[in-house]
Amino acid sequence: MKRTRNFVVLALTAALLALPAAPVGAARALNQASGAGSFTASGGGGGNNNTVVENEFRFAFSARQLDDDGTATGQFTYRNVTKGNRLQMEIVEMTVVDDGVCLKGEITKAVGGDAQVGAFRFVKLQDNGQGANAEPDMSSKLSGNSCGELFELDRGNVKIH
């Protein structure tokens, strides 16, 4: 009797572990990416003096690809510390290529700068691995038309899985 009960408990445990982690009917993510960090990149100083300024950018994000067509969900927060601009985006598209990801998001909140709520922006991020010998992860600045040039992170981590 005790052996039968132990077998039933073991069988039920195995069956529960075999169930999908997502609720029934929920979409399973094909790819996921997340991270946070900061980097410095040159940009215009504004005005008519054509000066070049080193801008500090900070970001945090989490994204999940839902379909083979790139449909995705997630959030991206972006801040130009130097100029005081910040925005939030709802991720709508995600494309993974090698160790990088290109995200497309719709701006849901914008403070400062010329970004408009409802506009779309692209950002590219690259995961260069972990450990003391790994190159720094990378991020692009936001772009209105495509994923752009990558800059090494001064600090932070990008993870694509």
KAPE-V351364 format. One record per backbone hydrogen bond with DSSP energy under -0.5 kcal/mol. CO is the residue of the C=O (numbers start at 0). NH is the residue of the N-H. If there is no record, write none. Layout:
# KAPE-V351364
co = {CO;CO}
nh = {NH;NH}
This chain:
# KAPE-V351364
co = {0;1;2;3;4;5;6;7;8;9;10;11;12;13;14;15;22;30;31;32;33;34;35;36;37;37;38;40;42;45;50;52;52;54;54;55;55;56;57;58;59;60;61;62;63;64;64;66;69;70;70;72;73;74;75;76;77;78;78;79;79;84;85;86;87;87;88;88;89;91;92;94;94;96;98;99;100;100;101;102;103;103;104;104;105;106;108;110;115;118;120;121;122;123;124;125;125;127;130;136;137;138;142;148;150;154;156;158}
nh = {4;5;6;7;8;9;10;11;12;13;14;15;16;17;18;18;25;64;160;62;158;60;156;58;153;154;56;54;52;48;44;42;54;40;56;80;81;38;78;36;76;34;74;32;72;29;30;69;93;65;66;63;90;61;88;59;86;57;80;83;84;79;110;77;107;108;75;90;105;71;103;96;101;99;126;96;102;124;94;122;91;92;106;120;89;117;87;85;118;106;104;142;102;139;100;127;137;134;133;152;125;150;121;140;138;37;35;33}
